[in-house]
Amino acid sequence: MAHAMSTGSGVVLDLIRAGIATRPALIDELGWSRITLARRLDELLHAGIIVVAGQSDSRGGRPAESFALNKDAGLLLSVDIGGSHTRVAITDLVSTILIEDQAEIGLWEGPDTVFTWANQVFDYLLRGLGKSRADVRGIGVGVPGPVDAATGRLAAPQIDAQWNDVLVKDHFPQDYSAIFAVDRDVNVMAVAESRLGWPEHRDLTVLKVGLGIGCALVLDGRVYRGSRGGAGDFSHSFRHGTELCSCGQRGCLEAVASGYAIRRELNALGYRIRTTGDIVALSRMGSPDAVRLLSAAGAEIGHALVDVAGLLNPALIVIGGQLAEAGDPYLSSLREALLARVRAFSGTGLTVEPSRLGNKAGVLGASLIAQDALFDADRISHLTRS
């Protein structure tokens, strides 16, 4: 699609979504004439994309009319797929969660199984809201592997070959007339953490720790994806040892410090562990083996993050994902290992914190990327052009 003209309605919508929502504020930001702005606002109002939200204080005289996204003009579906756990949610058009569900199902069950379950659950949840597929405007999906930014397909190779070259849209019923948005699960989580969880920070690194280890980079307020969507491949850096990794190499960080590695060690000791939830539950019961392995894994990840902190100098490193729910000593070991070895300049002011959004970060991020795709400025400008 050609780039929309700089005075298109999509430009106005972007600002309204960012909180610049009155005529005077919009004119100040855009430098447009009152007539041009009035036309674009009328286009958005006529299309039902925005509504008059009320009046706010102005610079004297009559209070200024304010505008907002019409959050009730449809629904967004969001899917957050992990190694052993998948969460789905339905949100309004400003990404407020209306209803959600989850299951111990994920990467290794394959796309057919995961999306069959998700579609069945969405139909059930939509009926519970008194809605149907016709009300869905956008669908956002986070997947545990790289997504080719040029094609929207899952890139190859994936950790599990079942996911190679998957086009997510093909796994949803054809009667969804919705916009699709797909990204790596940790990137989706980072979108939510940077916008909703930690909006005061512009530069942060986000880890999703579960059976695998994902890393996302937020630079100057935007998720950095690299040339093909593969930026942040942190878990396959070489650490030590000869343990075989899922990527086919040996001694990777994921092979020695992930949920997969902890599960392997616990099962070798006679435990029956399948998911990261099992690991967290065992730790909360006070199992010395689980606590020891979590502490060692946290320290290993902390040491690996020293290079990330030196290269990117983030203000904050956010630790999310199901394994992070184990809390301390996992998180404290990670934090201590990183801060003990990072160079003084890079470590000044650097903090390591658990996710503020918890287990909802993935579905919130998936809803946000669906929202971004639905309200893309070029798309809206062409859609509403008079």
MARBASE-740075 format. One line per field, with one value per residue (C-alpha): residue number from 1; residue in three letters; z, x, y. Coordinates in nm, 3 decimals. Each point is the difference from the previous one (the first is absolute). Layout:
% MARBASE-740075
i	[NUM ...] $
aa	[Ala ...] $
z	[Z ...] $
x	[X ...] $
y	[Y ...] $
% end
This chain:
% MARBASE-740075
i	[1 2 3 4 5 6 7 8 9 10 11 12 13 14 15 16 17 18 19 20 21 22 23 24 25 26 27 28 29 30 31 32 33 34 35 36 37 38 39 40 41 42 43 44 45 46 47 48 49 50 51 52 53 54 55 56 57 58 59 60 61 62 63 64 65 66 67 68 69 70 71 72 73 74 75 76 77 78 79 80 81 82 83 84 85 86 87 88 89 90 91 92 93 94 95 96 97 98 99 100 101 102 103 104 105 106 107 108 109 110 111 112 113 114 115 116 117 118 119 120 121 122 123 124 125 126 127 128 129 130 131 132 133 134 135 136 137 138 139 140 141 142 143 144 145 146 147 148 149 150 151 152 153 154 155 156 157 158 159 160 161 162 163 164 165 166 167 168 169 170 171 172 173 174 175 176 177 178 179 180 181 182 183 184 185 186 187 188 189 190 191 192 193 194 195 196 197 198 199 200 201 202 203 204 205 206 207 208 209 210 211 212 213 214 215 216 217 218 219 220 221 222 223 224 225 226 227 228 229 230 231 232 233 234 235 236 237 238 239 240 241 242 243 244 245 246 247 248 249 250 251 252 253 254 255 256 257 258 259 260 261 262 263 264 265 266 267 268 269 270 271 272 273 274 275 276 277 278 279 280 281 282 283 284 285 286 287 288 289 290 291 292 293 294 295 296 297 298 299 300 301 302 303 304 305 306 307 308 309 310 311 312 313 314 315 316 317 318 319 320 321 322 323 324 325 326 327 328 329 330 331 332 333 334 335 336 337 338 339 340 341 342 343 344 345 346 347 348 349 350 351 352 353 354 355 356 357 358 359 360 361 362 363 364 365 366 367 368 369 370 371 372 373 374 375 376 377 378 379 380 381 382 383 384 385 386] $
aa	[Met Ala His Ala Met Ser Thr Gly Ser Gly Val Val Leu Asp Leu Ile Arg Ala Gly Ile Ala Thr Arg Pro Ala Leu Ile Asp Glu Leu Gly Trp Ser Arg Ile Thr Leu Ala Arg Arg Leu Asp Glu Leu Leu His Ala Gly Ile Ile Val Val Ala Gly Gln Ser Asp Ser Arg Gly Gly Arg Pro Ala Glu Ser Phe Ala Leu Asn Lys Asp Ala Gly Leu Leu Leu Ser Val Asp Ile Gly Gly Ser His Thr Arg Val Ala Ile Thr Asp Leu Val Ser Thr Ile Leu Ile Glu Asp Gln Ala Glu Ile Gly Leu Trp Glu Gly Pro Asp Thr Val Phe Thr Trp Ala Asn Gln Val Phe Asp Tyr Leu Leu Arg Gly Leu Gly Lys Ser Arg Ala Asp Val Arg Gly Ile Gly Val Gly Val Pro Gly Pro Val Asp Ala Ala Thr Gly Arg Leu Ala Ala Pro Gln Ile Asp Ala Gln Trp Asn Asp Val Leu Val Lys Asp His Phe Pro Gln Asp Tyr Ser Ala Ile Phe Ala Val Asp Arg Asp Val Asn Val Met Ala Val Ala Glu Ser Arg Leu Gly Trp Pro Glu His Arg Asp Leu Thr Val Leu Lys Val Gly Leu Gly Ile Gly Cys Ala Leu Val Leu Asp Gly Arg Val Tyr Arg Gly Ser Arg Gly Gly Ala Gly Asp Phe Ser His Ser Phe Arg His Gly Thr Glu Leu Cys Ser Cys Gly Gln Arg Gly Cys Leu Glu Ala Val Ala Ser Gly Tyr Ala Ile Arg Arg Glu Leu Asn Ala Leu Gly Tyr Arg Ile Arg Thr Thr Gly Asp Ile Val Ala Leu Ser Arg Met Gly Ser Pro Asp Ala Val Arg Leu Leu Ser Ala Ala Gly Ala Glu Ile Gly His Ala Leu Val Asp Val Ala Gly Leu Leu Asn Pro Ala Leu Ile Val Ile Gly Gly Gln Leu Ala Glu Ala Gly Asp Pro Tyr Leu Ser Ser Leu Arg Glu Ala Leu Leu Ala Arg Val Arg Ala Phe Ser Gly Thr Gly Leu Thr Val Glu Pro Ser Arg Leu Gly Asn Lys Ala Gly Val Leu Gly Ala Ser Leu Ile Ala Gln Asp Ala Leu Phe Asp Ala Asp Arg Ile Ser His Leu Thr Arg Ser] $
z	[0.000 -0.090 0.287 0.095 -0.056 0.299 0.060 0.005 0.278 0.115 0.119 0.217 0.137 0.100 0.211 0.157 0.097 0.157 0.214 -0.209 -0.024 -0.027 -0.306 0.141 0.101 -0.338 -0.190 0.216 -0.070 -0.372 -0.109 -0.218 -0.073 0.199 -0.319 -0.086 0.354 0.007 -0.321 0.136 0.329 -0.187 -0.205 0.314 0.172 -0.304 -0.022 0.367 0.078 0.259 0.227 0.181 0.347 0.181 0.069 0.163 0.130 -0.270 -0.004 0.106 -0.145 -0.084 0.108 -0.285 -0.149 0.038 -0.207 0.069 -0.185 -0.021 0.222 -0.039 -0.382 -0.004 0.171 -0.016 0.053 0.150 0.030 0.197 -0.080 0.221 0.023 0.223 0.069 -0.217 0.107 -0.207 0.059 -0.156 0.041 -0.109 -0.257 0.261 0.122 0.326 0.075 0.006 0.044 -0.017 0.030 0.012 -0.032 0.044 -0.374 -0.209 -0.247 -0.005 -0.062 -0.339 -0.177 -0.096 0.361 0.150 -0.245 0.002 0.378 -0.029 -0.260 0.208 0.306 -0.191 -0.129 0.355 0.145 -0.277 0.073 0.367 -0.093 -0.227 -0.302 -0.312 -0.243 -0.194 0.292 -0.015 -0.162 0.070 0.113 0.162 0.060 0.181 -0.106 0.161 -0.296 -0.257 -0.244 -0.342 -0.002 -0.381 -0.037 0.333 0.000 0.280 -0.114 -0.047 0.183 0.313 0.319 -0.103 -0.376 0.021 0.014 -0.300 -0.257 0.180 -0.107 0.308 -0.196 -0.164 0.339 0.064 -0.154 -0.330 0.121 0.221 -0.193 0.233 -0.024 0.115 0.184 0.097 0.181 0.219 0.344 0.188 -0.240 0.064 0.373 -0.038 -0.179 0.301 0.259 -0.170 -0.059 0.297 0.259 -0.010 -0.214 0.189 -0.168 -0.365 -0.005 0.154 -0.051 0.058 0.074 -0.020 0.202 -0.025 -0.149 -0.238 0.040 -0.221 -0.016 -0.146 -0.043 0.044 -0.138 0.028 0.076 -0.288 -0.021 -0.218 -0.223 -0.228 -0.378 -0.003 0.347 0.170 0.233 0.361 -0.063 0.345 0.110 -0.253 0.097 0.112 0.374 0.093 0.009 -0.253 0.062 -0.328 -0.069 -0.192 -0.276 -0.061 0.155 0.340 0.308 -0.088 0.275 -0.062 0.042 0.347 0.152 -0.151 0.129 -0.233 0.181 0.346 -0.101 -0.134 0.324 0.225 -0.199 0.022 0.379 -0.010 -0.011 -0.253 -0.162 -0.326 0.000 0.145 0.225 0.152 0.068 0.164 0.212 0.118 0.092 0.197 0.193 0.113 -0.195 0.053 -0.344 -0.178 0.195 -0.069 -0.372 -0.034 0.184 -0.224 -0.314 0.111 0.058 -0.341 -0.173 0.202 -0.118 -0.362 0.036 0.075 -0.374 -0.077 0.258 -0.142 -0.361 0.046 0.334 0.094 0.300 0.096 -0.051 0.045 0.085 -0.097 -0.103 0.206 0.154 0.140 0.223 0.213 0.138 0.224 0.009 -0.379 -0.063 0.274 -0.131 -0.352 0.122 0.222 -0.270 -0.254 0.225 0.140 -0.344 -0.214 -0.064 0.234 -0.268 -0.148 0.347 0.129 0.044 -0.150 0.172 -0.037 0.080 -0.043 -0.251 0.120 -0.222 0.112 -0.196 -0.193 -0.178 -0.300 -0.073 0.060 -0.241 -0.260 0.026 -0.037 -0.319 -0.141 0.095 -0.171 -0.319 0.000 0.049 -0.215 -0.116 -0.372 0.021 0.181 -0.231 -0.308 0.166 0.096 -0.290 -0.113] $
x	[0.000 0.132 0.076 -0.311 0.007 0.137 -0.338 -0.194 -0.240 0.233 0.250 -0.272 -0.101 0.358 0.007 -0.340 0.117 0.307 -0.218 0.015 -0.376 -0.135 -0.020 0.240 0.254 -0.025 0.046 0.304 0.152 -0.079 0.019 -0.309 -0.279 -0.323 -0.186 0.238 -0.015 -0.380 -0.023 0.221 -0.187 -0.331 0.136 0.097 -0.330 -0.205 0.189 -0.070 0.372 -0.005 -0.265 -0.038 0.125 -0.102 0.144 0.325 0.145 0.110 0.194 -0.295 -0.347 -0.204 0.149 0.172 -0.172 0.210 0.004 0.078 0.027 -0.340 0.099 -0.337 0.002 0.127 0.220 0.360 0.110 0.342 0.202 0.323 0.163 0.281 0.206 -0.250 -0.272 -0.237 -0.226 -0.276 -0.204 -0.267 0.045 -0.174 0.164 0.217 0.131 -0.193 -0.041 -0.366 0.040 0.287 0.094 0.315 0.119 0.314 0.049 0.274 0.285 0.053 -0.366 0.037 -0.197 -0.300 -0.068 0.069 -0.216 -0.281 -0.019 0.024 -0.279 -0.230 0.063 -0.053 -0.337 -0.102 0.125 -0.165 -0.334 0.047 0.038 -0.305 0.225 0.104 0.290 -0.153 0.084 0.373 0.210 0.352 0.191 0.344 0.219 0.329 0.195 0.312 0.231 0.111 -0.251 0.116 -0.093 -0.018 -0.253 -0.178 0.088 0.183 0.358 0.192 0.154 -0.219 0.084 -0.267 -0.018 -0.381 0.000 0.228 -0.156 -0.336 -0.234 -0.213 -0.295 -0.043 -0.081 -0.302 -0.348 -0.040 -0.309 0.217 0.024 0.272 0.346 0.274 0.320 0.263 0.332 0.241 -0.154 0.268 -0.032 -0.374 0.065 0.249 -0.260 -0.228 0.274 0.136 -0.338 -0.204 0.239 0.300 -0.095 0.250 0.289 0.103 0.279 -0.058 0.073 -0.277 0.055 -0.269 0.115 -0.197 0.105 0.205 0.163 -0.112 0.148 -0.147 0.168 -0.184 0.209 -0.123 -0.352 -0.033 0.057 0.304 -0.054 0.304 0.003 -0.217 -0.158 0.272 0.156 0.044 0.109 0.155 -0.060 0.229 0.317 0.266 0.053 0.171 -0.037 -0.111 -0.374 -0.190 -0.221 -0.328 0.182 0.234 0.308 0.150 0.058 -0.247 -0.153 -0.334 0.166 0.134 -0.236 -0.350 -0.311 0.087 0.335 -0.157 -0.266 0.266 0.197 -0.306 -0.128 0.344 -0.034 -0.329 -0.254 -0.282 0.017 -0.172 -0.057 0.154 -0.305 0.115 0.344 -0.146 -0.237 0.286 0.206 -0.287 -0.027 0.356 0.171 0.376 0.070 -0.237 0.129 0.363 -0.055 -0.202 0.267 0.276 -0.203 -0.068 0.371 0.086 -0.248 0.129 0.355 -0.120 -0.182 0.327 0.073 -0.352 0.033 0.338 -0.119 -0.335 0.023 -0.368 -0.143 -0.207 -0.004 -0.346 -0.032 -0.331 -0.137 -0.130 0.335 0.036 -0.299 0.241 0.124 0.308 0.259 -0.033 -0.041 0.241 0.270 -0.045 0.013 0.304 0.199 -0.065 0.073 0.313 0.163 -0.139 0.236 -0.051 -0.121 -0.257 -0.113 -0.064 -0.374 -0.068 -0.283 -0.132 -0.367 -0.275 -0.274 -0.262 -0.259 0.069 -0.164 -0.219 0.295 -0.019 -0.371 0.011 0.292 -0.177 -0.305 0.218 0.168 -0.344 -0.117 0.304 -0.065 -0.371 0.062 0.311 0.013 0.027 -0.282 -0.233 0.083 -0.089 -0.306 -0.151 0.118 -0.282] $
y	[0.000 0.343 0.230 0.199 0.373 0.187 0.162 -0.330 -0.092 -0.278 0.260 0.156 -0.339 -0.077 0.316 -0.066 -0.350 0.163 0.227 0.319 0.023 0.357 0.223 0.264 -0.265 -0.173 0.327 0.083 -0.341 -0.018 0.362 -0.049 0.243 -0.033 -0.095 -0.286 -0.138 0.027 -0.205 -0.276 -0.013 -0.018 -0.293 -0.188 0.077 -0.101 -0.331 -0.070 -0.021 0.278 0.149 0.329 -0.084 0.317 0.339 0.101 0.324 0.243 0.322 0.207 0.014 -0.308 -0.337 -0.185 -0.302 -0.318 -0.318 -0.364 -0.327 -0.171 -0.292 -0.173 -0.011 -0.358 -0.255 -0.117 -0.361 -0.068 -0.318 -0.046 -0.336 -0.127 -0.313 -0.178 0.255 0.203 0.287 0.161 0.313 0.217 0.374 0.315 0.227 0.173 -0.338 -0.025 -0.371 -0.103 -0.376 -0.251 -0.365 -0.215 -0.358 -0.210 -0.030 0.153 -0.024 -0.375 -0.084 0.171 0.273 -0.213 -0.102 0.343 0.195 -0.256 0.045 0.381 0.019 -0.216 0.213 0.326 -0.121 -0.087 0.330 0.205 -0.166 0.084 0.367 -0.014 0.055 -0.191 -0.027 0.290 0.233 -0.080 0.275 -0.120 -0.311 0.019 -0.304 -0.046 -0.311 -0.155 0.050 0.258 0.147 0.117 0.368 0.005 -0.283 -0.036 -0.370 -0.172 -0.018 -0.323 -0.168 0.008 -0.190 -0.252 -0.062 -0.024 0.381 0.061 0.236 0.004 0.281 0.061 0.138 -0.341 -0.153 0.223 -0.041 0.186 0.187 0.222 0.327 0.122 0.152 -0.240 0.092 -0.258 0.038 -0.192 -0.058 0.194 0.297 0.001 -0.005 0.286 0.214 -0.032 0.048 0.313 0.167 -0.116 -0.137 0.234 0.303 0.215 -0.186 0.037 -0.258 -0.340 -0.367 -0.253 -0.369 -0.266 -0.298 -0.321 -0.330 0.214 0.342 0.288 0.349 0.320 0.336 0.329 0.285 0.359 -0.120 -0.248 -0.374 -0.065 -0.303 0.005 -0.045 -0.315 -0.006 -0.203 0.259 -0.109 -0.361 -0.009 -0.358 -0.166 0.181 -0.248 -0.028 -0.328 -0.377 -0.256 -0.018 -0.019 0.302 0.003 0.193 -0.295 0.163 -0.081 0.214 0.277 0.210 -0.173 -0.340 0.086 0.261 -0.027 -0.169 -0.288 -0.038 0.017 -0.252 -0.233 0.013 -0.042 -0.297 -0.159 0.027 -0.190 0.284 0.000 0.343 0.094 0.377 0.315 0.016 -0.331 0.148 0.311 -0.209 -0.222 0.307 0.151 -0.326 0.062 -0.278 0.046 -0.146 0.239 0.301 -0.095 -0.047 0.319 0.198 -0.140 0.070 0.356 0.061 -0.145 0.230 0.296 -0.066 -0.022 0.333 0.179 0.018 0.122 0.278 0.101 0.005 0.173 0.184 -0.047 0.180 -0.303 -0.375 -0.153 -0.369 -0.159 -0.335 -0.287 -0.094 0.353 -0.078 -0.205 0.334 -0.017 -0.142 -0.032 0.374 0.110 -0.236 0.139 0.359 -0.055 -0.183 0.275 0.296 -0.163 -0.026 0.282 0.291 0.292 0.241 -0.241 -0.104 0.350 0.036 -0.344 -0.186 -0.354 -0.045 -0.259 0.075 0.247 -0.167 -0.357 -0.278 0.247 0.164 -0.232 0.033 0.376 0.031 -0.215 0.223 0.311 -0.122 -0.088 0.348 0.154 -0.197 0.084 0.373 0.029 0.363 -0.079 -0.253 0.242 0.290 -0.207 -0.151 0.334 0.215 0.231] $
% end
